[in-house]
Amino acid sequence: MQDIPYDAYVQWVAEKAPASQFPTLLDIGCGTGVMLEKLLAKGYQAAGLDLSEEMLMIANERLNANGQQALLVCQSMDELEGFVDLDIITIPIDSINYLPEVEQVKETISRAFEALKSGGHLFFDVHSLFKMNEIFMDGPFTYDDGEITYLWDTEAGEAPHSVHHDMTFFVQAENDLFERFEEYHFQRTFPLETYVAMLEEVGFRSIEVTADFENEKPSEQSQRIFFHAVK
């Protein structure tokens, strides 16, 4: 995640829905709180939601270290409940691609719609078809900075536009020894038009679609697609 331009993401949100006018925000898929920390610093009254208790613990430690506080909730995004009259919902950094079924994606968008106040903003991004079908298939990928090494294998999933990620990490511990652990991820994306249709069906309007952290229309080789919609 080192290469993710979180500041650009936060700026995108702030330009479309500044904290002075749209203060309350829920960051879905907040993970270890990197973007949540930046949103709070930007002036938003932000809360975080994630399915991983371990990541939320790290997020809480991160915020406390900076003298920040935020409500952190462990919940699946397609079961979102307990939030009403929000100004903004963000689902950043391809978090929504962890939902394997189109019905789950639609349910997430529907629940986000219900949690927003009229005039509220939804921001999310997804991997493009090109990234799923082409870029990820160029694996395996490797990384080594002397302290952390990983081997990242990918293979196409059974469902269209899906990928299995098998990752093995070696992390430097004491006495120059390395601790090994493994992670498995599954992601799936859908055509751009499918996301737009779901947004429209649940009632969102003013839907804007851009790509790759640029205010430009997606192309056939765009890797990350961004959606901004208003209730």
C-alpha positions in Angstrom: 0.0 0.0 0.0 3.0 2.3 0.0 2.3 3.4 -3.5 -1.3 4.5 -2.9 -1.6 8.3 -3.1 -3.9 8.7 -0.1 -3.5 12.5 -0.1 -4.8 12.6 -3.6 -7.8 10.5 -2.6 -8.6 12.8 0.4 -8.2 15.8 -1.9 -10.7 14.4 -4.3 -13.2 14.0 -1.5 -12.5 17.4 -0.1 -12.9 19.2 -3.5 -16.3 17.5 -4.1 -17.6 17.7 -0.6 -15.6 20.0 1.7 -15.7 19.3 5.5 -17.0 22.8 6.2 -20.2 21.9 4.3 -20.3 18.1 4.7 -18.7 17.3 8.0 -19.9 13.8 8.9 -18.1 10.9 7.1 -18.0 7.2 7.3 -14.9 5.5 5.9 -15.8 1.9 4.9 -13.0 -0.5 4.6 -10.8 1.8 6.7 -8.2 -0.9 7.4 -5.4 0.3 9.6 -6.7 3.9 9.5 -4.2 5.5 7.1 -6.9 7.4 5.1 -9.1 7.9 8.2 -6.2 9.7 9.9 -5.9 12.1 6.9 -9.7 12.7 6.8 -9.8 13.6 10.4 -6.8 16.0 9.9 -8.8 17.6 7.0 -11.6 18.5 9.5 -14.1 15.7 8.9 -16.0 14.2 11.8 -15.0 10.7 10.5 -15.8 7.2 11.7 -14.3 4.0 10.4 -15.8 0.6 9.5 -13.9 -2.6 8.6 -14.5 -6.4 8.8 -11.1 -7.0 10.4 -10.9 -6.5 14.2 -7.1 -6.7 14.0 -6.9 -3.8 11.5 -9.3 -1.8 13.6 -7.0 -2.3 16.6 -4.1 -0.9 14.6 -6.2 2.0 13.4 -7.1 2.8 17.0 -3.5 2.8 18.0 -2.6 5.0 15.0 -5.3 7.6 15.9 -4.4 7.6 19.6 -0.7 8.2 18.8 -1.8 11.3 16.9 -4.2 12.5 19.5 -7.2 11.7 17.3 -10.4 9.9 18.1 -13.0 8.2 15.9 -15.7 5.7 16.2 -14.5 2.3 14.8 -17.0 -0.4 13.9 -16.4 -4.0 13.0 -19.0 -4.8 10.4 -19.3 -6.1 6.8 -20.0 -3.3 4.3 -23.0 -5.2 2.8 -24.5 -5.4 6.3 -24.0 -1.7 7.0 -26.4 -0.5 9.7 -26.6 1.9 12.6 -25.6 5.0 10.6 -28.1 7.7 9.5 -27.9 11.2 8.0 -24.3 11.0 7.0 -22.9 13.7 4.7 -20.3 11.4 3.1 -19.4 7.7 2.7 -16.1 6.6 1.3 -15.2 3.0 0.3 -11.6 3.5 -0.8 -8.8 1.5 -2.3 -10.7 -1.2 -4.1 -12.4 -2.4 -0.8 -15.6 -3.1 -2.6 -13.8 -5.6 -4.8 -13.6 -7.9 -1.9 -17.4 -8.6 -2.3 -17.6 -11.7 -4.5 -21.2 -11.4 -5.7 -22.9 -8.6 -7.6 -25.8 -8.8 -5.1 -23.5 -7.9 -2.3 -22.2 -4.9 -4.2 -25.7 -3.7 -4.9 -26.7 -4.2 -1.2 -23.7 -2.2 -0.1 -24.6 0.7 -2.4 -28.2 0.5 -1.3 -27.3 0.6 2.4 -24.9 3.5 1.8 -27.8 5.3 0.1 -30.0 4.8 3.1 -27.3 5.9 5.5 -26.7 9.2 3.7 -28.8 12.3 4.1 -30.4 13.9 1.1 -27.6 15.6 -0.8 -25.0 13.3 0.7 -22.0 12.0 -1.3 -20.7 8.5 -2.0 -17.1 8.0 -3.1 -15.6 4.6 -4.1 -13.1 3.1 -6.5 -12.7 -0.4 -8.1 -10.1 -2.3 -10.1 -10.8 -2.0 -13.8 -11.4 -5.0 -16.0 -8.0 -4.4 -17.6 -6.3 -4.6 -14.3 -8.1 -7.7 -13.2 -7.7 -9.5 -16.6 -4.3 -8.3 -17.7 -2.2 -6.6 -15.1 -2.8 -9.0 -12.3 -2.1 -11.9 -14.6 1.5 -10.8 -15.1 2.4 -12.2 -11.7 4.1 -13.4 -9.7 5.1 -10.1 -8.1 8.0 -9.7 -5.6 9.2 -7.1 -3.1 12.3 -6.9 -0.9 13.4 -3.8 1.1 15.7 -5.7 3.5 13.2 -5.8 6.3 10.1 -7.1 4.5 10.0 -9.5 1.6 6.9 -10.9 -0.1 6.0 -13.2 -2.9 2.7 -12.5 -4.5 1.1 -15.1 -6.8 -2.0 -14.5 -8.7 -4.4 -16.6 -10.7 -7.7 -16.0 -12.4 -10.8 -16.9 -10.4 -13.7 -19.0 -11.5 -16.0 -16.0 -11.7 -15.5 -13.5 -14.5 -13.0 -10.7 -13.7 -11.9 -12.2 -10.4 -8.4 -12.9 -9.0 -7.0 -15.1 -6.3 -4.0 -13.5 -4.5 -1.7 -15.8 -2.5 0.9 -13.8 -0.6 3.8 -15.1 1.5 5.6 -12.5 3.7 9.0 -12.7 5.4 9.3 -10.0 8.1 12.5 -9.3 9.9 12.3 -10.1 13.6 14.9 -10.2 16.3 18.5 -11.6 15.9 18.2 -11.2 12.1 15.6 -13.9 11.9 12.6 -13.6 9.6 9.0 -14.4 10.6 7.0 -16.0 7.8 3.2 -15.6 7.4 0.8 -16.0 4.6 -2.3 -14.2 3.4 -5.0 -15.1 0.9 -7.2 -12.6 -0.9 -10.0 -12.9 -3.4 -11.2 -9.9 -5.4 -13.8 -9.5 -8.1 -14.8 -6.5 -10.2 -17.5 -5.8 -12.7 -17.9 -3.6 -15.8 -18.1 0.1 -15.3 -21.6 0.1 -16.6 -22.7 -2.4 -13.9 -21.7 -0.1 -11.1 -23.4 2.9 -12.8 -26.6 0.9 -13.2 -26.6 -0.1 -9.6 -26.0 3.5 -8.4 -28.9 4.7 -10.6 -31.2 1.8 -9.5 -30.9 2.6 -5.8 -31.5 6.3 -6.5 -28.1 8.1 -6.7 -27.8 11.0 -9.2 -25.0 13.2 -10.5 -22.8 10.2 -11.1 -19.3 11.0 -12.1 -16.8 8.4 -13.3 -13.1 9.0 -13.6 -9.9 6.9 -13.6 -6.4 6.6 -12.1 -6.5 9.5 -9.6 -7.0 11.9 -12.6 -10.0 13.9 -13.5 -10.2 12.1 -16.8 -12.6 9.6 -18.4 -11.6 5.9 -18.1 -9.9 4.4 -21.1 -9.4 0.7 -22.1 -6.2 0.6 -20.1 -7.2 2.5 -17.0 -6.4 0.5 -13.9 -8.5 2.1 -11.2 -12.0 3.5 -11.7 -13.5 6.1 -9.4 -17.2 6.8 -8.7 -18.7 9.9 -7.1 -22.5 10.0 -6.7 -25.0 12.2 -4.8 -28.1 11.1 -3.1 
